[in-house]
Amino acid sequence: MDNIITFEDFTKVDLRVGTIIEVNDFPEARQPAYQLTIDFGALGVKKSSAQITTLYTMEQLINRQIVAVVNFPKKQIAKFMSECLVLGAVDGKDVILLNPEQQVKNGSTVV
């Protein structure tokens, strides 16, 4: 494996649990995507673009907890500013969201 990182590298990644509180279509995106607004508790509310339209409707995403990287720099995607990276497992063209097995406090650290 060529891309081995150290444990110190991994500790720099801030993984947190948040709850999706708003979902909008994102027709300007190159690949089908949603614009998500996510509540991370004490960390505040962040926005993200996510290519998860094949398995999830907007209604299914509201109040769903997800795991995201919250310490990446902001990224401009079309006219939208993404502030975090929502994590999912890729299965072909589908992305399956990663989430805690039980409800946890928004902003909880993932280790």
BANUPA-955472 format. One record per atom (N, C-alpha, C, O, CB): residue number from 1; atom name; x, y, z. Coordinates in Angstrom, 1 decimal. Glycine has a CB too. Layout:
BEGIN
- gumi:keti:c1:c2:c3
- NUM:CA:X:Y:Z;
...
This chain:
BEGIN
- gumi:keti:c1:c2:c3
- 1:N:0.8:-1.2:0.0;
- 1:CA:0.0:0.0:0.0;
- 1:C:0.9:1.2:0.0;
- 1:O:1.7:1.4:0.9;
- 1:CB:-1.0:0.0:1.2;
- 2:N:0.7:2.1:-1.0;
- 2:CA:1.6:3.3:-1.1;
- 2:C:1.2:4.5:-0.3;
- 2:O:2.0:5.4:-0.1;
- 2:CB:1.7:3.7:-2.6;
- 3:N:0.0:4.5:0.1;
- 3:CA:-0.5:5.8:0.8;
- 3:C:-0.7:5.6:2.3;
- 3:O:-1.7:6.1:2.9;
- 3:CB:-1.9:6.2:0.2;
- 4:N:0.3:5.0:2.9;
- 4:CA:0.3:4.8:4.3;
- 4:C:0.5:6.1:5.0;
- 4:O:1.4:6.9:4.7;
- 4:CB:1.3:3.7:4.8;
- 5:N:-0.3:6.4:6.1;
- 5:CA:-0.2:7.6:6.9;
- 5:C:0.2:7.2:8.3;
- 5:O:0.1:6.0:8.7;
- 5:CB:-1.5:8.4:6.9;
- 6:N:0.7:8.1:9.0;
- 6:CA:1.0:7.9:10.4;
- 6:C:-0.2:8.1:11.3;
- 6:O:-1.2:8.7:10.9;
- 6:CB:2.2:8.7:10.9;
- 7:N:-0.1:7.6:12.5;
- 7:CA:-1.2:7.9:13.5;
- 7:C:-1.3:9.4:13.7;
- 7:O:-2.4:9.9:13.8;
- 7:CB:-1.0:7.1:14.8;
- 8:N:-0.2:10.1:13.7;
- 8:CA:-0.2:11.5:13.9;
- 8:C:-1.0:12.2:12.8;
- 8:O:-1.7:13.1:13.0;
- 8:CB:1.2:12.1:14.0;
- 9:N:-0.8:11.7:11.5;
- 9:CA:-1.6:12.2:10.4;
- 9:C:-3.1:12.0:10.6;
- 9:O:-3.9:13.0:10.4;
- 9:CB:-1.2:11.5:9.1;
- 10:N:-3.4:10.9:11.1;
- 10:CA:-4.9:10.6:11.3;
- 10:C:-5.5:11.5:12.4;
- 10:O:-6.6:11.9:12.2;
- 10:CB:-5.0:9.1:11.7;
- 11:N:-4.7:11.7:13.4;
- 11:CA:-5.2:12.6:14.5;
- 11:C:-5.5:14.0:14.1;
- 11:O:-6.2:14.7:14.8;
- 11:CB:-4.3:12.6:15.7;
- 12:N:-5.0:14.4:12.9;
- 12:CA:-5.3:15.8:12.4;
- 12:C:-6.7:15.9:11.8;
- 12:O:-7.2:17.0:11.6;
- 12:CB:-4.2:16.2:11.4;
- 13:N:-7.3:14.7:11.4;
- 13:CA:-8.6:14.7:10.8;
- 13:C:-9.7:14.8:11.9;
- 13:O:-9.7:13.9:12.8;
- 13:CB:-8.8:13.4:9.9;
- 14:N:-10.5:15.8:11.8;
- 14:CA:-11.5:16.0:12.8;
- 14:C:-12.9:15.4:12.3;
- 14:O:-13.6:16.1:11.5;
- 14:CB:-11.7:17.5:13.2;
- 15:N:-13.2:14.2:12.8;
- 15:CA:-14.4:13.5:12.4;
- 15:C:-15.5:13.8:13.4;
- 15:O:-15.2:13.6:14.6;
- 15:CB:-14.2:12.0:12.1;
- 16:N:-16.6:14.3:13.0;
- 16:CA:-17.7:14.6:13.9;
- 16:C:-19.1:14.1:13.4;
- 16:O:-19.2:13.9:12.2;
- 16:CB:-17.8:16.1:14.2;
- 17:N:-20.0:13.9:14.4;
- 17:CA:-21.3:13.5:14.0;
- 17:C:-22.2:14.8:14.0;
- 17:O:-22.1:15.6:14.9;
- 17:CB:-21.9:12.5:15.1;
- 18:N:-23.0:14.8:13.0;
- 18:CA:-24.0:15.9:12.9;
- 18:C:-25.3:15.4:12.4;
- 18:O:-25.4:14.3:11.9;
- 18:CB:-23.4:17.0:11.9;
- 19:N:-26.3:16.3:12.5;
- 19:CA:-27.7:15.9:12.0;
- 19:C:-28.1:16.9:10.9;
- 19:O:-27.9:18.1:11.0;
- 19:CB:-28.7:16.1:13.2;
- 20:N:-28.5:16.3:9.8;
- 20:CA:-28.9:17.0:8.6;
- 20:C:-30.3:17.7:9.0;
- 20:O:-31.2:17.1:9.4;
- 20:CB:-29.1:16.1:7.4;
- 21:N:-30.3:19.1:8.9;
- 21:CA:-31.5:19.8:9.2;
- 21:C:-32.1:20.5:8.0;
- 21:O:-33.3:21.0:8.1;
- 21:CB:-31.1:20.9:10.2;
- 22:N:-31.4:20.5:6.9;
- 22:CA:-32.0:21.0:5.6;
- 22:C:-31.4:20.4:4.4;
- 22:O:-30.2:20.1:4.4;
- 22:CB:-31.9:22.6:5.6;
- 23:N:-32.2:20.1:3.4;
- 23:CA:-31.7:19.5:2.1;
- 23:C:-32.3:20.3:1.0;
- 23:O:-33.5:20.5:1.0;
- 23:CB:-32.0:18.0:2.1;
- 24:N:-31.4:20.6:0.0;
- 24:CA:-31.9:21.3:-1.2;
- 24:C:-31.3:20.6:-2.4;
- 24:O:-30.2:20.0:-2.4;
- 24:CB:-31.6:22.8:-1.2;
- 25:N:-32.0:20.7:-3.5;
- 25:CA:-31.5:20.2:-4.8;
- 25:C:-30.3:21.1:-5.2;
- 25:O:-30.2:22.2:-4.7;
- 25:CB:-32.6:20.2:-5.9;
- 26:N:-29.4:20.5:-6.0;
- 26:CA:-28.2:21.3:-6.4;
- 26:C:-28.0:21.1:-7.9;
- 26:O:-27.1:20.4:-8.3;
- 26:CB:-26.9:20.8:-5.6;
- 27:N:-28.9:21.7:-8.7;
- 27:CA:-28.9:21.5:-10.1;
- 27:C:-27.6:22.0:-10.8;
- 27:O:-27.3:21.6:-11.9;
- 27:CB:-30.1:22.2:-10.7;
- 28:N:-26.9:22.9:-10.2;
- 28:CA:-25.6:23.5:-10.8;
- 28:C:-24.4:22.5:-10.7;
- 28:O:-23.4:22.7:-11.4;
- 28:CB:-25.3:24.8:-10.1;
- 29:N:-24.5:21.5:-9.8;
- 29:CA:-23.4:20.5:-9.6;
- 29:C:-23.2:19.7:-10.9;
- 29:O:-24.2:19.4:-11.6;
- 29:CB:-23.7:19.6:-8.5;
- 30:N:-22.0:19.4:-11.2;
- 30:CA:-21.6:18.6:-12.4;
- 30:C:-22.2:17.2:-12.3;
- 30:O:-22.7:16.6:-13.3;
- 30:CB:-20.1:18.5:-12.6;
- 31:N:-22.2:16.6:-11.1;
- 31:CA:-22.8:15.3:-10.8;
- 31:C:-24.0:15.5:-10.0;
- 31:O:-24.0:16.4:-9.1;
- 31:CB:-21.8:14.3:-10.1;
- 32:N:-25.1:14.7:-10.1;
- 32:CA:-26.3:14.9:-9.2;
- 32:C:-25.9:15.0:-7.8;
- 32:O:-25.2:14.1:-7.3;
- 32:CB:-27.3:13.8:-9.5;
- 33:N:-26.4:16.0:-7.1;
- 33:CA:-26.0:16.2:-5.7;
- 33:C:-27.1:16.9:-4.9;
- 33:O:-27.9:17.6:-5.5;
- 33:CB:-24.6:16.9:-5.5;
- 34:N:-27.0:16.9:-3.6;
- 34:CA:-27.8:17.7:-2.7;
- 34:C:-26.9:18.7:-2.0;
- 34:O:-25.7:18.5:-1.8;
- 34:CB:-28.6:16.8:-1.7;
- 35:N:-27.5:19.8:-1.6;
- 35:CA:-26.9:20.8:-0.7;
- 35:C:-27.5:20.5:0.7;
- 35:O:-28.7:20.5:0.9;
- 35:CB:-27.2:22.3:-1.1;
- 36:N:-26.6:20.1:1.6;
- 36:CA:-27.0:19.8:3.0;
- 36:C:-26.6:20.9:4.0;
- 36:O:-25.6:21.5:3.8;
- 36:CB:-26.3:18.4:3.4;
- 37:N:-27.5:21.1:4.9;
- 37:CA:-27.2:21.9:6.1;
- 37:C:-27.2:21.0:7.3;
- 37:O:-28.2:20.3:7.5;
- 37:CB:-28.2:23.1:6.2;
- 38:N:-26.1:21.0:8.0;
- 38:CA:-25.8:20.0:9.1;
- 38:C:-25.5:20.7:10.4;
- 38:O:-24.7:21.6:10.5;
- 38:CB:-24.7:19.1:8.7;
- 39:N:-26.2:20.3:11.5;
- 39:CA:-26.0:20.8:12.8;
- 39:C:-25.0:20.0:13.5;
- 39:O:-25.2:18.8:13.7;
- 39:CB:-27.4:20.8:13.6;
- 40:N:-23.9:20.6:13.9;
- 40:CA:-22.8:19.9:14.6;
- 40:C:-22.7:20.4:16.1;
- 40:O:-21.7:20.4:16.7;
- 40:CB:-21.4:20.2:13.9;
- 41:N:-23.9:20.7:16.6;
- 41:CA:-23.9:21.1:18.1;
- 41:C:-23.1:22.3:18.3;
- 41:O:-23.3:23.4:17.7;
- 41:CB:-23.5:20.0:18.9;
- 42:N:-22.2:22.2:19.3;
- 42:CA:-21.3:23.4:19.7;
- 42:C:-20.4:23.9:18.6;
- 42:O:-20.0:25.0:18.7;
- 42:CB:-20.5:23.0:20.9;
- 43:N:-20.2:23.0:17.6;
- 43:CA:-19.3:23.5:16.5;
- 43:C:-20.1:24.3:15.5;
- 43:O:-19.5:25.0:14.6;
- 43:CB:-18.8:22.3:15.7;
- 44:N:-21.4:24.4:15.6;
- 44:CA:-22.3:25.2:14.8;
- 44:C:-22.9:24.4:13.6;
- 44:O:-22.8:23.2:13.6;
- 44:CB:-21.5:26.3:14.3;
- 45:N:-23.4:25.2:12.7;
- 45:CA:-24.1:24.6:11.5;
- 45:C:-23.1:24.8:10.3;
- 45:O:-22.5:25.8:10.1;
- 45:CB:-25.4:25.3:11.2;
- 46:N:-23.0:23.7:9.5;
- 46:CA:-22.1:23.7:8.3;
- 46:C:-22.9:23.2:7.1;
- 46:O:-23.9:22.5:7.3;
- 46:CB:-20.8:22.9:8.6;
- 47:N:-22.4:23.6:6.0;
- 47:CA:-23.0:23.2:4.7;
- 47:C:-22.1:22.3:4.0;
- 47:O:-20.9:22.4:4.1;
- 47:CB:-23.4:24.4:3.8;
- 48:N:-22.7:21.4:3.2;
- 48:CA:-21.9:20.4:2.4;
- 48:C:-22.7:20.0:1.1;
- 48:O:-23.9:20.0:1.1;
- 48:CB:-21.6:19.2:3.2;
- 49:N:-22.0:19.8:0.1;
- 49:CA:-22.5:19.2:-1.1;
- 49:C:-22.3:17.7:-1.1;
- 49:O:-21.1:17.3:-0.8;
- 49:CB:-21.9:19.9:-2.4;
- 50:N:-23.3:16.9:-1.4;
- 50:CA:-23.1:15.4:-1.3;
- 50:C:-23.8:14.8:-2.5;
- 50:O:-24.9:15.0:-2.8;
- 50:CB:-23.7:14.9:0.0;
- 51:N:-23.0:13.9:-3.2;
- 51:CA:-23.5:13.1:-4.3;
- 51:C:-24.2:11.9:-3.8;
- 51:O:-23.6:10.8:-4.0;
- 51:CB:-22.4:12.8:-5.3;
- 52:N:-25.3:12.0:-3.2;
- 52:CA:-26.0:10.9:-2.6;
- 52:C:-27.4:10.7:-3.1;
- 52:O:-28.3:10.2:-2.4;
- 52:CB:-26.0:11.0:-1.0;
- 53:N:-27.7:11.2:-4.3;
- 53:CA:-29.1:11.2:-4.8;
- 53:C:-29.6:9.9:-5.3;
- 53:O:-30.8:9.7:-5.4;
- 53:CB:-29.1:12.2:-6.0;
- 54:N:-28.7:8.9:-5.5;
- 54:CA:-29.2:7.6:-6.0;
- 54:C:-29.9:6.8:-5.0;
- 54:O:-30.8:6.0:-5.3;
- 54:CB:-28.0:6.8:-6.6;
- 55:N:-29.5:6.9:-3.7;
- 55:CA:-30.1:6.1:-2.7;
- 55:C:-30.9:6.8:-1.7;
- 55:O:-31.7:6.2:-0.9;
- 55:CB:-29.0:5.4:-1.9;
- 56:N:-30.9:8.2:-1.7;
- 56:CA:-31.6:8.9:-0.7;
- 56:C:-32.4:10.0:-1.3;
- 56:O:-32.0:10.8:-2.2;
- 56:CB:-30.6:9.6:0.3;
- 57:N:-33.7:10.1:-0.8;
- 57:CA:-34.5:11.3:-1.2;
- 57:C:-34.2:12.4:-0.2;
- 57:O:-33.7:12.2:0.9;
- 57:CB:-36.0:10.9:-1.2;
- 58:N:-34.6:13.6:-0.5;
- 58:CA:-34.4:14.7:0.4;
- 58:C:-35.2:14.5:1.7;
- 58:O:-34.7:14.8:2.8;
- 58:CB:-34.9:16.0:-0.2;
- 59:N:-36.4:13.9:1.7;
- 59:CA:-37.1:13.6:2.9;
- 59:C:-36.5:12.6:3.8;
- 59:O:-36.5:12.7:5.0;
- 59:CB:-38.5:13.1:2.5;
- 60:N:-35.8:11.6:3.2;
- 60:CA:-35.1:10.6:4.0;
- 60:C:-33.9:11.1:4.7;
- 60:O:-33.5:10.6:5.7;
- 60:CB:-34.7:9.4:3.1;
- 61:N:-33.4:12.2:4.2;
- 61:CA:-32.1:12.8:4.8;
- 61:C:-32.4:13.7:6.0;
- 61:O:-31.5:13.9:6.9;
- 61:CB:-31.4:13.5:3.8;
- 62:N:-33.6:14.3:6.1;
- 62:CA:-33.9:15.2:7.2;
- 62:C:-33.8:14.5:8.5;
- 62:O:-34.4:13.4:8.6;
- 62:CB:-35.3:15.9:7.0;
- 63:N:-33.1:15.1:9.5;
- 63:CA:-32.9:14.5:10.8;
- 63:C:-32.1:13.3:10.9;
- 63:O:-32.0:12.6:11.9;
- 63:CB:-34.3:14.2:11.4;
- 64:N:-31.4:12.9:9.8;
- 64:CA:-30.5:11.8:9.8;
- 64:C:-29.1:12.2:10.3;
- 64:O:-28.6:13.3:9.9;
- 64:CB:-30.4:11.2:8.3;
- 65:N:-28.6:11.4:11.2;
- 65:CA:-27.2:11.7:11.6;
- 65:C:-26.2:11.2:10.6;
- 65:O:-26.4:10.1:10.1;
- 65:CB:-27.0:11.1:13.0;
- 66:N:-25.1:11.9:10.5;
- 66:CA:-24.0:11.5:9.5;
- 66:C:-22.7:11.8:10.2;
- 66:O:-22.6:12.4:11.3;
- 66:CB:-24.1:12.3:8.2;
- 67:N:-21.6:11.3:9.6;
- 67:CA:-20.3:11.5:10.0;
- 67:C:-19.6:12.4:8.9;
- 67:O:-19.8:12.1:7.7;
- 67:CB:-19.5:10.2:10.2;
- 68:N:-18.9:13.4:9.4;
- 68:CA:-18.2:14.3:8.4;
- 68:C:-16.9:14.7:8.9;
- 68:O:-16.6:14.8:10.1;
- 68:CB:-19.1:15.5:8.1;
- 69:N:-16.0:15.1:8.0;
- 69:CA:-14.7:15.8:8.3;
- 69:C:-15.1:17.2:8.4;
- 69:O:-15.6:17.8:7.4;
- 69:CB:-13.6:15.4:7.2;
- 70:N:-14.8:17.9:9.5;
- 70:CA:-15.2:19.3:9.7;
- 70:C:-14.0:20.2:9.7;
- 70:O:-14.2:21.4:9.9;
- 70:CB:-15.9:19.4:11.0;
- 71:N:-12.7:19.7:9.5;
- 71:CA:-11.6:20.7:9.5;
- 71:C:-10.9:20.7:8.2;
- 71:O:-9.7:21.1:8.1;
- 71:CB:-10.7:20.2:10.6;
- 72:N:-11.6:20.5:7.1;
- 72:CA:-11.0:20.8:5.7;
- 72:C:-11.3:22.3:5.5;
- 72:O:-12.2:22.8:6.0;
- 72:CB:-11.7:19.9:4.6;
- 73:N:-10.5:22.9:4.6;
- 73:CA:-10.8:24.2:4.2;
- 73:C:-12.1:24.2:3.3;
- 73:O:-12.5:23.2:2.7;
- 73:CB:-9.6:24.8:3.3;
- 74:N:-12.8:25.4:3.3;
- 74:CA:-14.0:25.5:2.5;
- 74:C:-13.7:25.3:1.1;
- 74:O:-12.6:25.6:0.6;
- 74:CB:-14.7:26.9:2.7;
- 75:N:-14.7:24.7:0.3;
- 75:CA:-14.4:24.4:-1.1;
- 75:C:-15.6:25.0:-1.9;
- 75:O:-16.8:24.7:-1.6;
- 75:CB:-14.3:22.9:-1.3;
- 76:N:-15.3:25.7:-2.9;
- 76:CA:-16.4:26.3:-3.8;
- 76:C:-16.8:25.2:-4.8;
- 76:O:-15.9:24.7:-5.5;
- 76:CB:-15.9:27.6:-4.6;
- 77:N:-18.1:24.9:-4.8;
- 77:CA:-18.6:23.9:-5.8;
- 77:C:-19.8:24.7:-6.5;
- 77:O:-20.8:24.9:-5.9;
- 77:CB:-19.1:22.6:-5.1;
- 78:N:-19.5:25.0:-7.8;
- 78:CA:-20.4:25.9:-8.5;
- 78:C:-20.6:27.2:-7.7;
- 78:O:-19.6:27.8:-7.3;
- 78:CB:-21.8:25.2:-8.8;
- 79:N:-21.9:27.6:-7.4;
- 79:CA:-22.1:28.8:-6.6;
- 79:C:-22.3:28.5:-5.1;
- 79:O:-22.8:29.3:-4.4;
- 79:CB:-23.3:29.5:-7.1;
- 80:N:-21.9:27.3:-4.7;
- 80:CA:-22.1:26.8:-3.3;
- 80:C:-20.8:26.6:-2.6;
- 80:O:-19.8:26.1:-3.2;
- 80:CB:-22.9:25.5:-3.3;
- 81:N:-20.7:27.1:-1.3;
- 81:CA:-19.5:26.9:-0.5;
- 81:C:-19.7:25.7:0.4;
- 81:O:-20.5:25.8:1.3;
- 81:CB:-19.2:28.2:0.2;
- 82:N:-18.9:24.6:0.2;
- 82:CA:-19.0:23.4:1.0;
- 82:C:-18.0:23.6:2.2;
- 82:O:-16.9:24.0:2.0;
- 82:CB:-18.7:22.2:0.2;
- 83:N:-18.5:23.4:3.4;
- 83:CA:-17.7:23.6:4.6;
- 83:C:-17.3:22.4:5.3;
- 83:O:-16.5:22.5:6.3;
- 83:CB:-18.5:24.5:5.5;
- 84:N:-17.7:21.2:4.9;
- 84:CA:-17.3:19.9:5.5;
- 84:C:-17.5:18.8:4.5;
- 84:O:-18.1:19.0:3.4;
- 84:CB:-18.2:19.6:6.8;
- 85:N:-17.0:17.7:4.8;
- 85:CA:-17.0:16.5:3.9;
- 85:C:-17.8:15.4:4.5;
- 85:O:-17.3:14.8:5.5;
- 85:CB:-15.6:16.0:3.4;
- 86:N:-19.0:15.1:4.0;
- 86:CA:-19.8:14.0:4.5;
- 86:C:-19.2:12.7:4.0;
- 86:O:-18.9:12.6:2.9;
- 86:CB:-21.3:14.2:4.1;
- 87:N:-19.1:11.7:4.9;
- 87:CA:-18.5:10.5:4.6;
- 87:C:-19.5:9.4:4.2;
- 87:O:-20.6:9.3:4.8;
- 87:CB:-17.6:10.0:5.8;
- 88:N:-19.1:8.6:3.3;
- 88:CA:-19.9:7.5:2.9;
- 88:C:-19.1:6.4:2.2;
- 88:O:-17.9:6.7:1.8;
- 88:CB:-21.0:7.9:1.9;
- 89:N:-19.6:5.2:2.1;
- 89:CA:-18.9:4.1:1.5;
- 89:C:-19.4:4.1:0.0;
- 89:O:-20.6:4.2:-0.2;
- 89:CB:-19.2:2.7:2.2;
- 90:N:-18.5:3.9:-0.9;
- 90:CA:-18.8:3.9:-2.3;
- 90:C:-19.0:2.5:-2.8;
- 90:O:-18.2:1.6:-2.6;
- 90:CB:-17.7:4.6:-3.2;
- 91:N:-20.2:2.3:-3.4;
- 91:CA:-20.6:1.0:-4.0;
- 91:C:-21.0:1.2:-5.4;
- 91:O:-22.2:1.5:-5.7;
- 91:CB:-21.7:0.3:-3.1;
- 92:N:-20.1:1.1:-6.3;
- 92:CA:-20.4:1.4:-7.7;
- 92:C:-20.6:2.9:-7.9;
- 92:O:-19.7:3.7:-7.6;
- 92:CB:-21.6:0.6:-8.2;
- 93:N:-21.8:3.3:-8.3;
- 93:CA:-22.1:4.7:-8.4;
- 93:C:-22.9:5.2:-7.1;
- 93:O:-23.2:6.4:-7.0;
- 93:CB:-23.0:5.0:-9.6;
- 94:N:-23.2:4.3:-6.2;
- 94:CA:-24.0:4.7:-5.0;
- 94:C:-23.0:5.0:-3.9;
- 94:O:-21.9:4.5:-3.7;
- 94:CB:-24.9:3.5:-4.6;
- 95:N:-23.5:6.0:-3.0;
- 95:CA:-22.7:6.3:-1.8;
- 95:C:-23.7:6.0:-0.7;
- 95:O:-24.8:6.6:-0.6;
- 95:CB:-22.3:7.8:-1.8;
- 96:N:-23.2:5.2:0.3;
- 96:CA:-24.0:4.8:1.5;
- 96:C:-23.4:5.6:2.6;
- 96:O:-22.2:5.5:3.0;
- 96:CB:-23.9:3.3:1.7;
- 97:N:-24.2:6.5:3.2;
- 97:CA:-23.8:7.4:4.3;
- 97:C:-23.3:6.6:5.5;
- 97:O:-23.9:5.6:5.9;
- 97:CB:-24.9:8.3:4.7;
- 98:N:-22.2:7.1:6.1;
- 98:CA:-21.8:6.5:7.4;
- 98:C:-22.5:7.3:8.5;
- 98:O:-22.7:8.5:8.5;
- 98:CB:-20.2:6.7:7.5;
- 99:N:-22.9:6.5:9.5;
- 99:CA:-23.7:7.1:10.6;
- 99:C:-23.5:6.3:11.9;
- 99:O:-23.3:5.1:11.8;
- 99:CB:-25.2:7.3:10.2;
- 100:N:-23.7:6.9:13.0;
- 100:CA:-23.6:6.1:14.3;
- 100:C:-24.8:5.1:14.3;
- 100:O:-25.9:5.4:13.8;
- 100:CB:-23.6:7.0:15.5;
- 101:N:-24.5:4.0:15.0;
- 101:CA:-25.6:3.0:15.2;
- 101:C:-26.7:3.5:16.1;
- 101:O:-27.8:3.1:15.9;
- 101:CB:-24.9:1.7:15.7;
- 102:N:-26.4:4.3:17.0;
- 102:CA:-27.4:4.9:17.9;
- 102:C:-27.3:6.4:17.8;
- 102:O:-26.3:7.0:17.5;
- 102:CB:-27.2:4.4:19.4;
- 103:N:-28.4:7.1:18.2;
- 103:CA:-28.4:8.6:18.2;
- 103:C:-27.4:9.0:19.2;
- 103:O:-27.3:8.5:20.4;
- 103:CB:-29.8:9.1:18.6;
- 104:N:-26.5:10.0:18.8;
- 104:CA:-25.5:10.6:19.7;
- 104:C:-25.7:12.1:19.7;
- 104:O:-26.4:12.7:18.8;
- 104:CB:-24.1:10.2:19.3;
- 105:N:-25.0:12.8:20.6;
- 105:CA:-25.0:14.2:20.6;
- 105:C:-24.3:14.8:19.4;
- 105:O:-23.3:14.4:19.0;
- 105:CB:-24.3:14.8:21.9;
- 106:N:-25.0:15.8:18.8;
- 106:CA:-24.3:16.5:17.6;
- 106:C:-23.0:17.1:18.0;
- 106:O:-22.9:17.7:19.1;
- 106:CB:-25.3:17.6:17.1;
- 107:N:-22.0:16.9:17.2;
- 107:CA:-20.7:17.4:17.5;
- 107:C:-19.8:16.3:18.1;
- 107:O:-18.6:16.5:18.3;
- 107:CB:-20.7:18.6:18.4;
- 108:N:-20.4:15.1:18.4;
- 108:CA:-19.6:14.1:19.0;
- 108:C:-18.4:13.7:18.1;
- 108:O:-18.5:13.7:16.9;
- 108:CB:-20.4:12.8:19.3;
- 109:N:-17.3:13.5:18.7;
- 109:CA:-16.0:13.1:18.0;
- 109:C:-16.1:11.6:17.6;
- 109:O:-16.6:10.8:18.4;
- 109:CB:-14.8:13.4:18.9;
- 110:N:-15.6:11.3:16.4;
- 110:CA:-15.5:10.0:15.9;
- 110:C:-14.0:9.6:16.1;
- 110:O:-13.2:10.3:15.6;
- 110:CB:-16.0:9.8:14.4;
- 111:N:-13.8:8.5:16.7;
- 111:CA:-12.4:8.0:16.9;
- 111:C:-12.2:6.6:16.3;
- 111:O:-11.1:6.1:16.4;
- 111:CB:-12.0:8.0:18.4;
